[in-house]
Each structure stands twice: as C-alpha cells, then as structure tokens.
C-alpha cells in the first residue's frame, strides 16, 4: 500500500537498529558492554531525590489534568529564574515554551522557521538534524566536521552557504562527540549570522540559529560553556535555545524541556505544539517548577553527578590512550562535556583469525560487538561519512567495575587481528 511521501522516504535509525541487535545478544546471555545509548541506568544514576519526591507528591495531589499549552506559569517563572541565575540568559515569560522534552521543541522550531526547499545548514556528526530537515522537506546543507576541530563546525565551514540559508543547527556540548565550541569559534559564527541578517532586506526571511545546549551543565575540568546571546547580544533576535532536565538531571524519561527565544518565534512554536499535543505532564511540571528553585539540592546533585560521569569518561579515555601507546589502532579525544567520549577504532583492512578481511566500518562495528562484546555507535549513524573510523561511546549505563574489564577485552580483540 502506498503511503505519504514522507512516510515512504523516512530513514530508520541506525542506533535503534544496533540497539535491537544488542538487546538480542543480552537476552541470549552474552556479556555486552553497552555504550550505545544516550540515556542513564537509573540504578546507577537516579534522578535527584527532591525531584522524585516532588513528582510523587504532585500525583498524590491530583495534578493530572491538562497543563497550559505553553507550559504552566509557575514552571516558566522557575525556568526564567534558573536560566538567568545559572546561565546568564534573561528571557521573559512569553519567551519561554515548555514541552515534553527537547524533541518536540526542535520539531516545532523547524516547522516554525523552515519552508519546503529552504536551505538548512548542519554539521555532521550530529544528532537527528537529517531527520528534522527531511520532515520539513528542507534542502540539506551538510558540513562534515573533522577531528582537527574536535568535530565542531567553524565559521569557515559555514561561510560558503550562509547567504542562501534559512536555518543553522548548532549544538554544544555536542551529541555525539562530547566536545564543545571554543569561545573564538562561536563568536566567529555569530558574527557571520549578524552580518548576514544585516544584509537581508526587511521583507526577507532572516537566518535563524537553533542552539541545542542540552548538556550545558555537564562540562569538565577547565572547559567552559558558551552561548551565542551572551557572546553577541545581537544574536538574541535570531537564536532559539533548546534545553531540558533530561541530561543534566539524569531525567530522560521525566520529559520536561523548554525553549528560549524571540516571542514571535516562541508563539508560533506554541501554536504548532498545541495541535501536536506534546505537553510535559502536569505533575512533572509542578515538580520541576519546585525543584528548579532548590539551589542547594541542585548543587549537591550536580557535584556528585558530574564527578561520577567524569570518572568514567576519563578512565575509559586513559585506557584507550594506553592501547594507543601499545601500538594498537585506537585513539580518543580528551573528554570535555556531556556523557560521551569520541573514540577512533581504525580496523578496515585488518584480518581476523580466520583470514576474513574487515572491509568497511559496518564490519568493524560488528567485529567489536562479536569479539569484544563492545557496543558503540559509529559516527556514520550521525551522518558522517560511511568510511569514518570514529565512534560515540556513552557512559550513562556504565558501571565503574566494567571499565578495566572492557579495555582488556578490547585489547584482546584488537590483538587477534593482523
């Protein structure tokens, strides 16, 4: 049966496909080190106790009806104060939109800005921009970022496409790389956007930037998070922030997110989501509104949470660098932020013990899963070249005691190749 062109041309998720294979192996009793999911194991990383109690209390107090379409007023007021105090972003109540996590907000933003055929710029590897561009029937302007820039796009990468573009998707800290924009890099991109919007006439659609900063609270060491509006106040008219409790509070399933941006854009996003019905649940909104005002609880949670994630990232990084020193074909970028480590496993052309040659990255990924029980997501699942030897490793479900064991298994698998 013929369905819509959209339905017929949607691309399936490589991550979901890989996840299915992993679940089947685990079901069959195999030992798998699963570093694929951008999620948390609640037994390792539970949500803050105060937030959990607040959700339970809200349900017991019968907050089970429809919330306001734009998000409850008390939550938007709490988001306003929290983002002003913690991120230096001062947005009014009518410039804040709440939804059930970041995904519907991103969808609504693409719909609010982009028409069919509009040029949409995004770098790869990156999360889901190809799918959202497909939803709005936009023209994909894909910039392939490289290891030289820690897989973050530069102004020079974007400059050739700026004059004809409608929308730029940026993310920092970046999913899948766990890397961040340097101050000078982001400033240069902002200057490009400001200059381009000055060039455009009053009746011409402006160039807008989506700034996904879902992981902004999770930076490590000396790394600082930067945003367009703080660096260049003139970017306020053209920037829409996407944020949520999903990652910073290990609350991926609680589903409360918010967008900050010009009221003209936010109001159109609200109208779109009114018809979609992607509201954050009433009880969760009530609980998050209360939790965001509890600075002491947030500080206590963040300190422990960040320490635990950074421990995992740095120990895995150190283990991989040790393998590199041993002459094995691996590499990694030092962890900067989020829950991800960017690693390289370059095995194309190698032979296994049976003489079979690994001819492409898909076969490399399968070999790592079979021989080492190591499940990681190739960058080609995030739009990078099929020949890229780089991977995303996520530590949200990682047990500390697994780290050395996993490194040893990987060493053993690599040493079997010739």
N, C-alpha and C positions, 0 to 999 in steps of 0.2 A: 504494500500500500504506500502510495506517495504521500509524504507529509510536507511540512513547510520547508522552504529552502534553508532556513536557519537550522531546523532540526536535522535535516539531511546532511548538513555540512559541518555540524559541531564536531570538534576533535575531542576524543576521550582523554582523560587524564593519565599520563604516564605514571604518576605517583600512585594513583588508585590501582592501576594495573599491577605495579610492582608490589603494592601492599597486599593485593589478593594472593600473589604467589607466596609472600612471606607468611601470611596467616595460615595457608595450607601446610607449609612446612612445619610451622609451630604446632598445628593441630596433629600432625603426624609424629610429633615428639622430637623433632630436630632442635638442636641448640642454635638459636639465631640471635645475633647481636643486632637488634633492630634500631638503626639510627636514621630511619627514613622520615618519621612523622614530625611535623612541626607542632607538636602537641606535648602534653605533660602526662606522666603517670601520676594520678592523684595520690597513690600510696607513697610516692617519693616527694612529690611537690603538691601538697594540698593547697587549696585556696586559703587566704587569711581567715583565721577563726572568727574574727569580728564580722567579716563579710558573710561567712557561712551562717552564723547565728542570726544576722540581720535578715537573710533570705528566709530562714525558717520562721522567724518572728513575723515577717510580713505575710507569709501564707497563713499563719495562725490568726493573724488579724484581718484575714479575708480580703487582702489586696489581690483580687483575682479577676477584676473587671478590665475593660479596655483602658489602656493608658492614653494620654494625649497624643495626637498624631505626630507632633514634633518632639515628643518626649515630655515627661512631667516637668512642671515648673521647678519643683524642688531639686530635681536632678540637674536640670540645665543651670540652675543657680550654683549648685555644687561643682559642676564641671567648670563654670566660669571662674569660681574662686580657686579651684585646684590648678587649672591651667595658668591662671595669672600668677599665682604664688610659686608654683613649681617649674613652669616652663617659660614664664615671662610673656605669655600670649594673652592679651586682654581683649576678649571678644564678648559682645553684648548678648543678652538672652536671645534676641531674634537672629543672631548669627551662629547659633548652636543648634544642631539637629541630632537627635538620638535615634538609634535603630538597633536591631538585633545583631550587633557586631559590625565589623568593618565591611564585610562583603556587600550587603545591600546598599550601604552608603557609597561604595565605589561604583556599583551598578547605577545607582541614581545619578551620580555625578557624571558618568559617561553619557547617560541619557539626557541630562540637562544641558550639556555643552555640545555634544557631537551630533552632527547630522550624517546621513549616508554620504560616503565619499570624502568626508573630512579627513585630513592627514593627522594621524596620531603618532607621536614620537615616543618610543620607549626603548630602553636598553635591554639587552639580554646578556647574561641570565637574569630573569626577573620573574616574579610570581603573577601569573594569570593575565597579564596585560594583553596577550594574544587573544585570549577568550573574550575579554570585555570589548576589545576592538572589533572582534567578529560579531558580537551581539548588536553593536550599533552600525554595522556594515561600514566601518571606517577603513581608511587606507593605512595599512601597516607601514610605518617608517621605523625600521628596526636598526638599532645601533648595537653592534657587538662590542661589549666592553672587554677589556683584557686584563691579564694578571698584572701587567705593568702598572695599572691604576687600581689594583685591588678590586677589579671588576666593577668599578664605579664610573659612570659616563662623565666626560669632561665637556666644557664649553666648545672645544674644537670639534668634538664628536657630533654635537648637536647643531652647530652653526650652519652647515650647508642646507639644513632642512627648515630652519626657523621661519623664513618669510612666508611659506605656504602652509604652515601647520596651524592647527586649532587647539591642540591639547598636548601637553607633555606630562608623562607619568614618571615621577621620581619617588624613590623610597630610600630612607636612611634612618636607622640602620637597615641594611638591605637583606631581604629574603630573596635568594637563598644564601648569600655569601657571608653574612655576619660582619660585613665591613661597612664603613661609614664615609660620608662626604667630609673631606677636609674643608676648612673654612674658605680658603682661597678658591677651591674648585667650585663650591656652591655660590660664592659671591660672583664669580665669572659667569655662571649660568644665569643668575638673577639679572645681571647687567644686560645679558643678551635679551632676556624677556622684556625688560623695561624699555630698552632701546627699540625693540620690535613693536611694542604696543604704542609707543610714541609715534612711530612711523605710520601706523594704520589710521585711517580716517574714522570720523565719528560714527558713520553708519556701518563700519566693517566689524565683523566679529573679532574680539580680542583673542590673544593667545593665553590660555589658562594653564596653570600648573596644579596637578594633584600631588600633594606631598604626604605620602604614607609614612607616618612615624610611629607605627605600632610598637616598635621596640625601643623608643627613645629613652626609657628609664633604665634599660639594661646595657650600659656601657661599662668598660673595664679598664683598669689602670689609668693612664693619662688621657684616654680617649674622651673627647667632648662631643656632645650632640649639637648640631647647628640646624637652624631652620631659615627659610627664605625671608620671612617677615621681620625677624629680629635683625638679620644682617642687612636687609634692604627694606625699610618701611614702605617704600613704593610698591612692593610686591603684594601688599595686603589686598589690593583690588583684584588681583589675578590668581591668588593662591587659595586652595581649599585643602585643609588638613584632614587626614583620616587617622583616628585614634580609637582606642578601646581598652577595656580591662583585660582582654583576652590573654596577652602575653606577659605584661608587667606584673600581673597578679595571679598567673597560672590559672586563669579563669576562662579557658577557651569555650567551655560548654555553658557558661553562665549567660553569654550572648547580650552584652551591653557595650555599644560603641557610640562614638559621636564624631560629627564633622564640624569643623570651624571654618567660616569663610564669609565672603560678602553676602549680605542679607538677600540681594537679588538672586544669587545662585542658590543659597540655602532654601529660600522659599519655594523655588521650582523643584528642588530635590524632595522637599517635604510633600509637595503635591503628587510627585511620582510615587513615592513610597506609600502615600495614603491609598492609592489604588492597588499597590502590591501587598500591603498589609504586613510589612516586615518590622513590626514594633518589637522593641525589647519588652519582655513580660513585665507586668505591673509590679509584682513582688520584687523581682530583681532590680527594677528601677528604684524602688523605695530603699532597698538595702544598699545599693551603690551610692545613692544620694547621701545616706548617713555615713557610709564608710569613707567617702572622699573627704569628709570634714575631720576625720580622726587622724591627724597628722602623726601622732605618736605611734599608732598601730601601723600606719603605712611605712614609717621609717624603720620600725623594728622588723617588719616583714621583708622589706626591700634589702636590708642589710644582710640578713641570713640567706634570702633567695639568691641574690647576686653572688654571694660568696660560694654557694653550692654549685651554681651553674659555671662560674668562672673556674672553680677547681676542676670540673670535668673537662671543660674546653682546654685548659692549659695542660692538663696531664695527658690528654689524647694528643694534643699538639706536640708535646715533648716526646711522646712515644714515637710519633711519626717521623719527627726530625732525627731521632736515634736510628730508625730504619734507614733513613736517607744517608746518614753517616756510615752505615754499614754497606752502602753501595746499592741498596735496593731502589727500584724506580718509583719512589713516592716523594711527595712534597706537600707543604701546607703553608697557608698564610696565618700569621700570628693572630689569635683571636682579638677582636675589637669590641664586639657587641652582639646582642641578641642571643639565641641559643644554638647558633650554627657555627661550624668550622668549615672553611673551604680547603679541600684536600685534593691532591692530584695523585692518581694511580695510573701510570702510563705503561700498559701491558700489551698494546696492539703489536702484533708481530712475534710475540713470545709463544713458545710451545709448552704444552703441558706434558706430563709424564708419558702419555700415550702418543705423543707426537702431533697432537692436534694444535693447529695454529689459531691463536685468537686474532681474528681478522677485523673486528670492529669493537666499538665501545659497548654495544649491547652484549657481546660475548664476554667482554671483560667484566661487566656488571654481573652477569650470570656466573662467571667463574668465581668471583669474590664471594657470592652467596653460597655456591656449592662447596668450595674448597676451604673457605674461612668462616662460613656462617655469618659473613658481614653484609648487612643490608644498608646501602646508602643510595642516594638519589643522584643520577648523573645530571650534569648541567644541561644536557640536551633536553631533559624533561622540562627545563625552564626556558626553552627557546634558543639556547646556544647551539653552535654547530654540532652535528652528529659526530664529528671527529674529536670534539673536546674531551680531554682526559681528566677534567676537573669534576668534582662531586660536592654535594652538600651533605654534611654529617650533622645530625641534630641530636642534642643531648637531653631532650626533655623527658626521655624514658630511661636514661642511663643510670645504672647502679654503679657506685664507685668501685665495688669489688670486681666489676666486669672489665674495667679498663685495661689492666695489665694482661688479663686473660685474652682479650680481644687482640691486643697488639701482638702477643705471642702467636695466636692463630693466624694473623695476617702475615707475620714474618715467615711462618711455616709454609703458608700457601704460596708466597712470593718465591721462596727458595726452591719450590718444586718446579718452577718454570725455567726454561733455558732459551 
